[in-house]
Amino acid sequence: MKKLIAAAALVAAAGPLAAQEVNLPDRLAWTAYGTGSAGYNQSVAIGAALQEAVGVNLRVLPGKNDIARTEPLRQGKVQFSANGVGGSFMAQEGVFQFGAENWGPQPVRVLAANNGGTVGLALAVAVEACEKVGKPNCEGFTYADMKGLRVSWVKGAPALNVNNAAYLAYGGLSWDDVERVEFGGFGDSWKGMIDGSTDAAFASTNSGRAYEAAAGPRGVYWPPVDGSNADAMARMQAIAPFFSPMIATVGATIDGTDGIPTAGYAYPVLMTYAEQDADLAYNMTKAMHMFFDGYKDNAPGINGWALDKQNFQWVAPYHDGAIRYYKEIGKWTDADQAHNDNLIARQASLMKAWEELKAEGPDNWAEAWDAKRREALAAGGFAVVF
């Protein structure tokens, strides 16, 4: 059974060429980060809006890390994922955990993304830890001061770990300069911030875990990022090209202030696989924008899903169904299409190289794939990242 809704008023808000109906299944499922994360909280708010508008029941499956969020999508157990840069860009690239022999480059496709510009994605430090380097209350503390501190490493979460490496690089450091503390999931890393088993962990500034830690005895501090520091930004973006400097005005210790200078990128990213039904992708994309008024302001940072904040030339390509909707409302340009085509060609190049290497069956898989991947990208004229 399908849910249909006449949405003339909503159509007027979304655009004059939008179709008159949103057609979705009675039940939808997607994955998100664990409970308490920004991705989970926003997904629940979006689900409530879908329930009210069209009677659709959205089930949100929490996942501890990138693999846990992407595997149900790969298996077809969920239709979509409110994923991060790990399950989108890094999965596309076939790197880190996605470079394992049972994974490889994934044909990911984007529907929409939260590009709010108010929520940072940063490596936080426990205020208590600043005292270890002689800076009580974190006064004057920068990422360069993290040398020797304990930094969280989340198993199966390449995005989180690369992001931490990028922030360390901003400060002129690497994993060799800090003590790596392993955790089984995102939530566990923030429990460690509270119980004292780690000194630093990554999150969106509006994560429920960050608010919880900020209210705890150790506190939370977001060291500043100076976007005008060209050398530091170059070090950061060499590891994580998706980062950009910004001012975060929403989040733990930030709400009600003028904001803090940090860095960020699109999160969450609503994505699926290329083979997902185009009509379903079309209607899901349409619902995200047509029912925006039903979920805006209902979770911290959620307003970044707004249509005017979408970036159609990001690091992962959009789904054909989503493109159909954006074309309908006059938002998709020839330049967007050219960028998208190039990204799909990049994916094809990586997947071809993967299959060739699988046929060769090298003993040293990780080293062989790293070399093969870089060779394929360079030969295709694509930027070599990672």
C-alpha positions in Angstrom: 0.0 0.0 0.0 1.3 3.5 -0.8 0.6 6.7 1.0 -0.5 9.6 -1.3 -1.0 13.1 -0.3 -2.3 16.1 -2.2 0.1 18.9 -1.3 -0.8 22.0 -3.2 0.3 24.4 -0.5 3.5 22.5 0.1 4.1 22.5 -3.7 3.9 26.2 -3.8 6.6 26.5 -1.1 8.8 23.9 -2.8 8.6 25.2 -6.3 6.1 25.8 -9.1 7.1 22.7 -11.1 6.9 20.2 -8.3 4.5 17.3 -8.8 1.3 17.2 -6.7 1.9 14.0 -4.7 4.5 12.4 -2.5 4.3 8.6 -2.9 6.1 6.6 -0.2 5.7 3.1 1.3 3.8 2.7 4.6 7.1 1.8 6.2 10.6 3.1 5.6 13.9 2.3 7.3 17.2 4.0 7.4 20.3 3.9 9.5 21.9 6.7 11.5 24.6 7.1 14.2 23.7 5.8 17.6 21.1 7.3 19.9 22.0 10.7 21.2 23.9 11.6 18.0 22.9 14.5 15.8 22.2 12.1 13.0 19.9 10.0 15.1 18.1 12.9 16.7 17.5 14.6 13.3 16.3 11.3 11.7 13.7 10.8 14.5 12.5 14.4 14.0 12.2 13.8 10.2 10.4 10.6 10.9 7.8 12.4 13.1 7.2 14.9 10.3 6.7 12.1 7.8 4.3 10.3 10.1 2.2 13.5 10.6 2.2 14.5 6.9 1.7 11.2 5.1 1.3 8.5 7.8 4.7 6.9 7.0 6.4 5.0 9.8 10.2 5.7 9.6 12.3 3.2 11.6 15.7 4.5 12.4 18.4 1.8 13.1 21.3 3.1 15.2 24.8 2.1 14.1 28.0 2.5 16.1 30.2 3.3 13.2 30.4 3.8 9.4 30.4 0.0 8.6 27.5 -0.6 11.0 25.4 2.1 9.2 26.4 1.1 5.7 26.1 -2.7 5.9 22.3 -2.8 6.3 22.0 -0.5 3.3 24.3 -2.8 1.2 22.2 -5.8 2.2 19.0 -4.1 1.3 17.7 -4.2 4.9 17.1 -0.4 4.8 16.4 1.9 1.9 18.5 4.9 3.0 21.1 6.0 5.5 21.6 9.3 7.4 25.3 8.7 7.0 28.5 10.7 7.4 31.5 11.3 5.2 32.7 7.8 6.0 29.7 5.9 4.7 29.5 8.2 1.6 32.9 9.6 0.5 35.1 7.0 2.0 32.8 4.2 1.0 32.9 5.5 -2.6 36.7 5.7 -2.4 37.1 2.2 -1.0 39.5 3.3 1.7 40.2 2.5 5.3 37.7 -0.2 6.5 36.0 0.1 3.1 39.3 -1.1 1.5 38.9 -4.5 3.1 38.5 -7.4 0.7 34.8 -7.8 1.6 34.0 -4.2 0.8 35.7 -2.1 -1.9 34.4 1.0 -3.7 30.7 1.4 -3.2 28.2 2.9 -5.7 26.8 5.4 -3.2 24.3 8.1 -4.2 23.2 11.2 -2.3 19.6 12.4 -2.0 20.1 15.5 0.3 22.5 16.7 3.0 22.6 18.9 6.0 24.8 21.8 5.1 23.6 24.1 7.9 26.7 26.1 8.5 25.8 26.4 12.1 27.0 23.1 13.5 30.6 22.3 13.6 32.2 18.9 13.3 35.2 18.9 15.6 37.6 17.2 17.9 36.6 18.2 21.4 38.9 18.1 24.4 37.9 17.6 28.0 38.5 20.8 30.0 40.1 18.7 32.6 42.7 17.5 30.1 43.9 21.0 29.4 45.3 21.1 32.9 47.7 18.4 31.9 49.5 20.8 29.5 49.4 23.7 31.9 46.4 25.5 30.5 43.7 25.5 33.2 40.1 26.0 31.9 41.7 25.6 28.4 42.7 29.2 28.2 44.9 29.6 25.1 44.7 25.9 24.4 45.1 24.9 20.7 45.3 21.7 18.7 49.0 22.0 18.9 48.8 21.5 22.6 47.3 18.0 22.2 50.7 16.4 22.1 50.8 13.5 24.6 47.0 13.5 25.3 44.7 10.5 24.9 42.7 10.7 21.7 39.8 8.4 20.8 40.0 5.9 17.9 36.7 4.3 17.0 36.8 0.8 15.5 35.1 0.5 12.2 34.7 4.3 11.9 37.2 5.6 9.4 35.4 9.0 9.1 35.8 9.7 12.8 39.5 8.6 12.8 40.4 10.5 9.7 38.7 13.6 11.1 40.7 13.3 14.3 43.9 12.9 12.2 42.9 16.0 10.2 42.5 18.1 13.4 45.8 16.8 14.7 47.4 17.7 11.4 45.9 21.2 11.8 47.9 21.5 15.0 51.1 20.1 13.3 50.6 16.7 15.0 49.9 13.1 14.0 48.7 9.9 15.7 52.4 9.3 16.7 52.2 12.4 18.9 49.2 11.3 21.0 48.1 8.2 22.9 45.4 6.3 20.8 42.5 5.0 22.9 40.3 2.4 21.1 36.5 2.3 21.5 33.9 0.1 19.9 31.6 2.9 18.8 30.9 6.6 18.7 28.9 6.6 21.9 31.5 4.6 23.8 34.1 7.2 22.9 32.0 9.9 24.5 31.4 7.8 27.6 35.2 7.8 27.8 35.1 11.6 27.8 32.9 11.5 30.8 34.5 8.7 32.8 38.1 9.9 32.1 39.4 7.1 29.9 40.1 9.5 27.0 40.9 13.2 26.6 39.5 14.0 23.2 36.7 12.7 20.9 35.1 13.8 17.7 31.5 14.8 17.3 29.1 17.3 15.7 29.0 20.2 18.2 25.2 19.6 18.7 25.6 15.9 19.5 23.6 14.8 22.5 26.8 13.1 23.7 28.6 16.4 23.6 25.9 18.1 25.7 26.0 15.2 28.2 29.8 15.5 28.5 29.7 19.3 28.8 27.3 18.9 31.8 29.7 16.3 33.4 32.5 16.9 35.8 35.3 17.0 33.1 33.6 19.5 30.8 34.1 20.0 27.0 36.2 22.5 25.0 36.3 23.0 21.2 39.8 24.4 20.3 39.7 27.2 17.7 40.4 26.8 14.0 41.8 29.8 12.2 40.7 29.6 8.6 43.2 32.3 7.6 46.1 30.1 8.7 46.9 28.7 5.2 49.5 26.2 6.3 47.4 24.7 9.0 44.3 24.5 6.8 46.4 22.9 4.0 47.6 20.2 6.5 44.0 19.6 7.5 42.6 19.4 4.0 45.4 17.2 2.7 44.0 14.5 5.0 40.3 15.5 4.8 39.5 17.6 1.7 35.8 17.8 2.7 36.5 20.2 5.7 36.0 23.9 5.5 36.4 26.6 8.2 33.2 27.9 9.7 31.7 29.5 12.8 29.6 27.0 14.8 26.7 28.7 16.6 24.9 25.6 17.7 26.2 23.0 20.2 27.4 22.1 23.6 28.9 25.2 25.4 28.1 27.2 22.2 24.4 27.8 22.3 23.6 31.4 23.2 27.1 32.7 22.3 28.5 34.4 19.2 29.8 31.0 18.2 33.3 29.4 17.9 35.7 29.2 14.9 36.0 25.6 13.9 35.5 23.4 10.8 32.7 21.4 9.3 31.2 19.5 6.4 27.9 18.1 5.3 26.3 15.9 8.0 24.2 14.0 8.1 24.1 12.9 4.4 20.9 11.1 3.3 22.2 8.5 0.9 21.5 5.2 -0.7 23.0 3.0 -3.5 22.8 3.5 -7.2 20.5 0.6 -7.7 17.9 2.0 -5.4 14.5 2.4 -7.1 14.5 5.8 -8.8 10.9 6.5 -8.0 11.5 5.8 -4.3 14.6 8.1 -4.3 12.6 10.8 -6.1 9.8 10.7 -3.6 12.1 10.5 -0.6 14.0 13.5 -1.8 10.8 15.4 -2.5 9.5 14.6 1.0 12.6 15.9 2.6 12.1 19.3 1.1 8.3 19.5 0.8 7.8 18.6 4.5 10.8 20.6 5.8 8.5 23.0 7.7 7.2 19.9 9.6 10.6 19.1 11.1 12.6 22.3 11.1 13.6 23.6 14.5 12.7 20.1 16.0 16.3 19.0 16.6 19.6 21.0 17.1 21.1 21.9 13.7 18.3 20.3 11.7 17.6 23.4 9.6 20.7 22.7 7.4 18.5 20.3 5.4 16.8 23.3 3.8 16.7 23.4 0.0 18.7 26.6 -0.2 21.6 25.0 1.7 22.0 22.0 -0.7 25.4 21.6 -2.4 25.0 19.8 -5.7 28.7 19.7 -6.4 29.9 17.7 -3.3 32.3 14.8 -3.2 29.8 12.0 -3.8 27.2 11.9 -6.7 23.5 12.3 -6.5 20.9 9.6 -7.3 19.1 9.8 -10.6 15.8 10.0 -8.7 17.0 12.9 -6.6 18.2 14.7 -9.7 14.8 14.3 -11.3 13.2 16.2 -8.4 15.9 18.9 -8.4 15.4 19.4 -12.1 11.6 19.6 -11.7 12.0 22.5 -9.3 14.7 24.2 -11.4 17.6 23.7 -9.0 19.8 21.4 -11.0 22.2 23.0 -13.5 24.3 21.7 -16.4 27.4 22.3 -14.2 25.9 20.2 -11.5 25.3 17.4 -14.0 28.8 17.6 -15.4 30.2 17.4 -11.8 27.9 14.4 -11.1 28.9 12.6 -14.2 32.6 13.0 -13.3 32.0 11.6 -9.9 30.2 8.6 -11.3 33.1 8.1 -13.8 35.4 8.2 -10.8 33.4 5.5 -9.0 33.4 3.4 -12.2 37.2 3.7 -12.4 37.7 2.6 -8.8 35.3 -0.3 -9.1 37.0 -1.5 -12.3 40.4 -1.4 -10.6 39.0 -3.3 -7.6 37.7 -6.1 -9.8 41.0 -6.3 -11.7 42.9 -6.6 -8.4 40.4 -9.2 -7.1 41.1 -11.3 -10.2 44.9 -11.0 -9.5 44.5 -12.2 -5.9 47.5 -10.5 -4.4 48.8 -11.8 -1.0 49.4 -8.3 0.4 45.9 -7.0 -0.3 46.1 -3.7 1.6 49.3 -2.6 -0.1 48.3 -3.8 -3.5 44.9 -2.0 -3.4 46.5 1.2 -2.2 48.8 1.2 -5.2 46.2 0.0 -7.7 43.7 2.6 -6.5 46.1 5.5 -6.8 47.2 4.3 -10.2 43.6 4.1 -11.5 42.7 7.6 -10.2 45.8 9.1 -11.8 45.2 7.4 -15.1 41.7 8.6 -15.2 42.7 12.2 -14.5 41.0 12.2 -11.1 42.3 13.8 -7.9 44.2 11.3 -5.7 42.9 11.5 -2.2 44.1 9.2 0.6 
